[in-house]
Amino acid sequence: MSGKRPKPELIFAALGDETRLRLVRRLSSGGPLSIARLAQGGSVTRQAVTKHLRVLERAGLACGKRSGRERVWELEAAPLTVARDYLDGISAQWDAALDRLKAFVED
């Protein structure tokens, strides 16, 4: 992945699909996987897996590299950290709002 920080909106859009979430889970549980291996055991064709991987790649979540005759894909963890940090920020805002509400009600 390049040195620029992934955009949260691209990350969340990419993760907003059940098939892509399954691909992320599969890529996170093992090493690099080929498209054929990622499509194995599922109802999604290799062509569909390829399209979903391209969306993950544009969001910075996956990286494909040639290995012989096939392309293998790896998970890029940095965008997941960006997403977690973004959600942590929202959570902190809600916690602060709830604390203010609690203080208001108790006064």
C-alpha positions as CSV (number, residue, x, y, z in Angstrom):
1,M,0.0,0.0,0.0
2,S,1.2,3.5,-0.7
3,G,2.2,5.9,2.1
4,K,-1.1,7.9,2.1
5,R,-3.7,7.3,4.8
6,P,-6.8,5.4,3.5
7,K,-10.0,7.4,3.5
8,P,-12.5,6.1,6.2
9,E,-15.5,6.5,3.8
10,L,-13.8,4.1,1.3
11,I,-13.0,1.6,4.0
12,F,-16.5,1.6,5.4
13,A,-18.1,1.4,2.0
14,A,-15.8,-1.6,1.1
15,L,-16.6,-3.3,4.4
16,G,-20.4,-2.7,4.0
17,D,-20.8,-5.8,1.9
18,E,-21.2,-9.3,3.3
19,T,-19.1,-10.9,0.6
20,R,-16.2,-8.5,1.1
21,L,-16.4,-8.9,4.9
22,R,-16.1,-12.7,4.4
23,L,-13.1,-12.1,2.1
24,V,-11.4,-9.9,4.7
25,R,-12.0,-12.5,7.4
26,R,-10.5,-15.2,5.1
27,L,-7.5,-13.1,4.3
28,S,-7.0,-12.2,7.9
29,S,-6.9,-15.9,9.1
30,G,-4.2,-17.1,6.8
31,G,-1.4,-16.1,4.5
32,P,-1.9,-14.9,0.9
33,L,-4.7,-16.6,-1.0
34,S,-5.4,-17.0,-4.6
35,I,-8.7,-16.0,-6.1
36,A,-9.5,-19.7,-6.7
37,R,-8.9,-20.5,-3.0
38,L,-11.0,-17.5,-1.9
39,A,-13.9,-18.6,-4.1
40,Q,-13.7,-22.2,-2.8
41,G,-16.6,-23.4,-0.8
42,G,-18.7,-20.4,-1.4
43,S,-21.5,-19.5,-3.8
44,V,-19.6,-16.6,-5.3
45,T,-17.8,-17.1,-8.7
46,R,-14.1,-16.3,-9.2
47,Q,-15.1,-13.4,-11.4
48,A,-17.3,-12.0,-8.5
49,V,-14.5,-12.5,-6.0
50,T,-12.2,-10.6,-8.3
51,K,-14.6,-7.7,-8.5
52,H,-14.9,-7.6,-4.7
53,L,-11.1,-7.8,-4.3
54,R,-10.8,-4.8,-6.5
55,V,-13.1,-2.8,-4.3
56,L,-11.0,-3.9,-1.2
57,E,-7.9,-2.9,-3.1
58,R,-9.2,0.6,-3.9
59,A,-10.0,1.0,-0.2
60,G,-6.4,-0.1,0.7
61,L,-7.7,-3.2,2.4
62,A,-6.2,-5.8,0.1
63,C,-3.1,-6.1,-2.1
64,G,-2.8,-8.5,-5.0
65,K,0.6,-9.8,-6.3
66,R,1.6,-12.2,-9.0
67,S,2.8,-15.5,-7.9
68,G,3.6,-17.6,-10.9
69,R,0.5,-17.9,-13.1
70,E,-1.9,-16.7,-10.4
71,R,-2.5,-13.6,-8.4
72,V,-2.5,-14.0,-4.6
73,W,-4.1,-11.5,-2.3
74,E,-3.1,-10.3,1.2
75,L,-4.9,-8.3,3.7
76,E,-3.6,-4.8,4.5
77,A,-4.2,-4.1,8.2
78,A,-3.5,-0.4,8.3
79,P,-7.0,0.6,6.9
80,L,-8.6,-1.6,9.6
81,T,-6.7,0.5,12.2
82,V,-8.0,3.7,10.5
83,A,-11.6,2.3,10.7
84,R,-11.1,1.3,14.4
85,D,-9.7,4.8,15.3
86,Y,-12.6,6.4,13.5
87,L,-15.1,4.3,15.5
88,D,-13.2,4.9,18.7
89,G,-13.6,8.7,18.1
90,I,-17.3,8.3,17.6
91,S,-17.6,6.2,20.7
92,A,-15.7,8.8,22.8
93,Q,-18.1,11.5,21.5
94,W,-21.1,9.4,22.6
95,D,-19.5,8.7,26.0
96,A,-19.0,12.4,26.5
97,A,-22.6,13.2,25.4
98,L,-23.9,10.6,27.8
99,D,-21.8,12.0,30.6
100,R,-23.2,15.5,30.0
101,L,-26.7,14.1,30.0
102,K,-26.1,12.2,33.2
103,A,-24.7,15.3,34.9
104,F,-27.6,17.4,33.6
105,V,-30.2,14.8,34.9
106,E,-28.5,14.5,38.3
107,D,-28.3,18.3,38.9
